[in-house]
Amino acid sequence: MSKPLFSVLITGVSSGIGYAVLKVFHEAGWQVFGTVRKSEDGTRLQSEFGERVHPILFDVTDSLQHHEELIRDLTGRLNGEGLDVLVHNAGVAQGGPLGWQEESDVRQIMETNVLGIYKLTRAAIPLLRQAQSSRMILISSVSGRLVTPFLGAYAASKFAVEAFADAYRNELAPLGIRVVSVQPGPTSSAIWVKARAIKEKYLDTPYQDILARQEQFISNAESRALPVEHVAKVVYHAGTHARPRSRYLVVSKPWLVRLAGLFPDSLKDRMVMARLRKAKKW
């Protein structure tokens, strides 16, 4: 009898980091299960990759019951072999001045980026325990380390992800499940289109001048963006290395991010305000 393939479940694989992670695991010979929210995305992925890639129509904001149904279906497909790796990738990034963001936008961020992880983890723990040595990887963000203006709600969700990573790492280790956080910085994806659209949504706020003049800042960040394939390779390493680190910071200049984290708040605030004053006199 042939040895069963290693298996991985990845949320949010239609594009961006999730798609790149799916591709790298598939190329390594794994059996890949990936969630998508649109049936046409699932059809496209199935056509592109064929065998060993199994798109699943699913939304991480669904109820806990739906998460449990997903895992029951996956358990049947795996024939009792257990799930080797779970990658929590699905997420949304909506920016804007926190005092003016719609409650529905903030709620969507939290339900997707935070509660989605909680519900799927709760449902998947028994299946992860069935594997001899499983991994759970949380796609966090550099915004889980540093907060910048107009990304407050998103950063709050990623700080929550980091808290989850710490709690799960210690709680699940005795059960044979290693937990790793991957913290990407800017990546080459469609996020920059969304970033440029922020100014239109908040024209009637005191920040309209600042947001209208963010093009240079966005362009600079976009020029430093890493390919999503780079992040995917780190995720694969975290999922397969014998002794992975607890966190991987994936940015072009990690030393600068770590240094900024050591600055006192007063210094960081002065640096942020200096940039904002270039756009508007306060």
Salt bridges, closest charged atoms under 4 A:
ASP41 OD1 - ARG44 NH2 3.20
ASP73 OD2 - ARG77 NE 3.08
GLU103 OE2 - ARG107 NH2 2.61
ASP105 OD2 - LYS201 NZ 2.55
GLU162 OE1 - ARG247 NE 2.47
ASP166 OD1 - ARG169 NH1 2.96
ASP166 OD1 - ARG247 NH2 2.82
GLU215 OE2 - ARG196 NH2 3.16
GLU222 OE1 - ARG196 NH2 2.88
ASP265 OD1 - LYS268 NZ 3.67
